[in-house]
Amino acid sequence: MSWDDAISLVTRHMKARNLRPGSIGQYLGTIRVLRRAFPKTHGPDDITPRMAETYKLMRAEDGYEPRTIRNDINNLSIVYGLWWRNVCKILDANPFAEVVPPKEDKVPPRIVTPEEKQRFFSWLENRWPGWRLPVLLLEVKAAIGCRIGELAGATTDGLQEGRLIFTSKTTKGRKQRACLLPPALFAELQQIAGPVYVFERFARELFVARKKMYPFLPFTPARLVKWLQGEADRYFRTTKAKRFKLHSLRATAMSQARMAGIPEGDAAVAFGCNPETMRKHYLNLDEVAIADQVFARMGAYRGRYVGNALGLTPKKRRNLLTGKEVAKLPDKDSNLGQSG
């Protein structure tokens, strides 16, 4: 079967399974990259296990990050193994089944400091004087740690009793979620909300802010997300500030919840995320501070042990713990530490 026919068939099956358009687009995008890597192939059946391994090498040599390569391999294995082999039944094997993704360094999630956030917001306010909507949206995102796509697509009927309710149609986990907002932000959202979407006036206000020099485009959540991401990219390019993704505001909120002592399971419910995924990709605890506490307590224990063993007075033991006095260790013939 040709590439075009196989792609058409798998797309129909994915839609019949009610996959989200974004998920389908992600799978199809990965297939397009594979086809460009092997332009002489006629269809998916031409890809061999050896070619699948070669594809991993090609992506690495082209400079792609290990996480990107891992996602590519996982998506292709799903397309080949689940969809083309098991569902569409046009293949007998999955050439990516034995491809081992590259190892990834455990880079801590990017946490946005209050100062970084405020500088970015101030830049937006100066770039678009008198236009509140972009910063308002980002303030809401920072307050409740939601995904930007969920927030851009939030509907007005979801503003209820101080909460913003995300419906199962918009959440990644296909489960309704309610987020309690600070009263001031909730009041602002009520004031600007459109007939259908909370942020749908973005389209008209952007048209006016650009002094009507560009054609008016109707509102879509995807257009709002793309515009915000473009503004963030412009900010970092022009100011040379340390980069962060808008999604980092979500990681920041999760980490703040954890450091506040909120159990991970409870936080996972509030943020609409699997606890394991949250631990792996989002939480950035102050590990330096935690390590300092561990070593300080270890040092205190060692000081008490040595002080007691040497028969020091309470005052000298306190001085030993604070570093004001150096312990004189016993001679090598001493029985200190020997058993029996």
N, C-alpha and C positions, 0 to 999 in steps of 0.2 A: 504494500500500500504506500502511496506517495505521501510526502510530508503534509501537503495541503489537505489531502483526504483524511489522514490520521488526526491532524489538528482539528479539522471540522468535526470529526466524530467524537473526539474526547471533549471538545467544548460543549457539544450537545449533552453528553453524559454528565458533565460537571454541572451544567445548568439544571438538569433533571434532578440532581442530588441537592439542589438548592445551595451550591457554593456561592459565596459572596463574589460580586464582580471583581473586587480587588484581589481576591485569592486566585481567581481564574486568570486575571491579567498577569499575576506574578508567575504562575506556571507557564503561561504562553510566552512571556518574556524570556524565561530561562531556556525554553525550546528554541527561540529565535537565536539566542547566543550560541547554542550548540550547533545549529545549522550553519551559522557563519564560520564556525571553527572547522567544519567539514563540508565545504560547499559542493563537493562532487558526489555526495550521498543522495540517493533517490528518496529514501524514506527512513523512518526510525529503525526498521529492521536491519539497516546497513551498519548501524553502530555496534561494534564488537566490544567485548570487555577490554581488549587492548586499547582500542580507541578511547574508551571511557577513562582509562588510566592516563592516556596521553592528554586528554582534555584537562584533567587536573593539573598536569605539568604546564600546559599552555597558559592556563589562568594564572598560575603562580609566576611564570616567567613574564607575564604581561603586567605584573605588579599589583595584582589584587590581594587584598587582605585575607588572611586565613579564614576569618569568619564569613566573608563573602563567598569564598570557594566552598566552604562547608555547606552554606545555604544552597549554593548551586547544585552540589552533589546530592544533597538531601531532596531537593525539589525534583531533580531528574530521576532519582530512584523512585520517588512516589509516582511520577508520571508513568515511568516504564513499568514498575512492578504492580502498583495498584490499578492504575487506569488502563493503560494499553494492554497489559497482560491479563489482569483479573477481571476487569469490567468490560472493556471493549473486545477482549479476546482476539486481538490481531497479532500478538506476539507470544512466543513461548518462553522467553527468558528476559531477565532484567540485567543488562550489561553493567549497570552501576551498583549492583548488589554487593560486590566485593571491593569496591573502591573505598579506601580508608581516607577520610577527610584529614586535612592537616591539623596539627595540634595548635591550640590557641593559647597565648599568654593570658593570664588572669589579670586583666587591666581593670582597676576599680572604676565603677560608674562615675561619670562626670557630675559633680555636685556644683550647683550654681550658688555662689555666695549672695547674700542680700545686696552687697555693693555692686556686684556684676549685674544682677537683675535690674537694679535701679538705674545704672548707667545705660543699659539697653533701652529701658522704658523712656528715659529722658531723651535719648537720641530719637526715638520714634516720635515723641511729642514735639521735638524741635523740627523734625523733618516734615511733620504733618500738623502744623499749628491749629489748635482748636478742634482736632478730630480725636475723640475719645475712644471710639470703638476698638481699634487695634490693641491699645494698652489694656482696655477693660477685658477683652477676651483673654489676654495673657495673664492678667491678674487672677482671673477665675481659674485658669489652668494651673497656675502656681498654687492657688489656695486648696484645690481639691485633687490635684495630681492626675487629672484625666488625660486621655489621649486627645491629641489635637483634632483628629478626624471626628471623634465622638462629639467634641464640643462645637466644632463648626457645623455639624449636622443636627445639633440639639433643636428640638421643636418647642414652640411657645407653650403648648399644652403641658409640657414637662415642668414648667415653673409652678410648683405647688407647695404651699405651706413652708416657705423658706428653703425649699430644696429644688435642685435641678435633677430631674429624673431622666435617665437615659434609657430608651426603650431597647428591647431585645433586638430590634432591627438595626440599631446603630452600634451596639457594643460588640467588641471582638469576640467575647465569650457567648454571645447570643442570649444573654440573661439581663433582665432589667436591673438597673442599679440606681439608687437614690443617693445624692450627695448634698449634705447640709452646707449651705453657703453662709459666709458672714452676712449679717443683715444689710449692710451698706451695698455690697455687691449684688445681693438678690434684688434690692430695690432698683438698682440701676438696670439690671437685666429686664425687669418688668417694664421699665420706662422705654427701653429701646426695642423691645421684642416686636417682630413683625407678625403678620397674620399667620404664617406657617412656621418659619424658622426664627429662632431668637436673634440671629445675626444677619438676617436677610437684607437689612438696609445697607449692608456693606457695599453692595453693587452700586446703589445710587450715590452713596456718600463718597466712594472712590471716584466715581465719574465727576462729581463736583470738586473734590479735592484736586483732581488733575486739571481743573479749570476747563473741563469739557473738551480737552485737546485730543482725547482718545475716544474711540467708539464705546457706547454703553453696552455692557455685556450683562445679561441676566444673572442672578445669583445662583451659584451652586456651592455646596460645601467644599468640593474639591478645588474650586477656583480660589476660595478664601484661604484654604490651607497652602496652596501653591504660592499665593501672593505673600503670605506671612513668612514662609520659608525663604522667599526671594528677598524680603526686607531684612531678615536676619543675616543672610549671606552678604548683603550690601553693607550692613553695619560692621561686620567683622573685616571685610575687605577695606573699608574706608578708615576705620579707627584702629586697625591692627590689634584689637583687643583679643584676649585669649578666647578661643572658640569654644562654644558649646552648642548642642542641638536644642531646638525647642523641646524635644522629647526629654531632655535632661531635667526640665522642670518637674517631670513626673518622678524621675529617680530621686530628685532632691526631696520631694514631698514624702516619698516612701521612707527614705533614710531618716528624715526628721521624725516621722512617726515611730520608727524603731528606737531611736535615741531617746524619745520621750517615754519609753517603757511600754508602748502598746504591743501586745502579743502579735506575732507575725500572722497568725491565722485570722485575727480580727482585722488587721490592716489589709490583708489580702481580700477580704470581703468588701471593704470600703473602696479599695482601688480597682476591684474587678480583675484580680490577677491570681494565678496559681501561686501558693506560698513558695514552692521550690523555684519557680521562675523568678519570683521577686527576690529571693535570696541570691540567685545566680546573676541576675542582670541589673538589679536596681539598687540593692542596699549597699551603701558605702558608709560603714561605721567608722568612727574615729579610731582606727586600729592603732595609731601611734599612742594615743592616750590610754587605750586599753592595755597595750603592751607595757607602757610606763607603770601602770597600776600593778600589773603582774610582777614585774621585776622589783618594784618598790616593796611589795609585800614579801617577796622572796628574800630581799635584803634584810627586811625587818626580822624575818624568821631566823636568818643566819646570825644576825646580831644578837638576838636573844639566846640562841643556842650557844654561841661562843662565849657570851657574857656569863651565862650561868655556869658553863664548864670551867671558866677561869676563876670563878668565885668573885666577880666584880661586884662592887656596891651598886645599888639602884641608880645613883647619880652617874657613875662611870658607865653603866649599861646604857643610860639615856644618851650620854655623850658619844658612845660608840655608835648608836643608831643614827645620830645626826651628823656623824663624821667629825666630831670635835676631838675624838680620841682614837688612837690606833691601838688595836688589841695586840698585846704581846703574846705570841703563841708559845706554848710550852716547848721544852726541849724535846729532841727526838726520842729521848728515853722515857718520856712521860707515858702514862697509861691512857691519856685522853683518846677516846674513840676506840680503844681496844675492847674486845669482848672478853667476858669471863674474868 
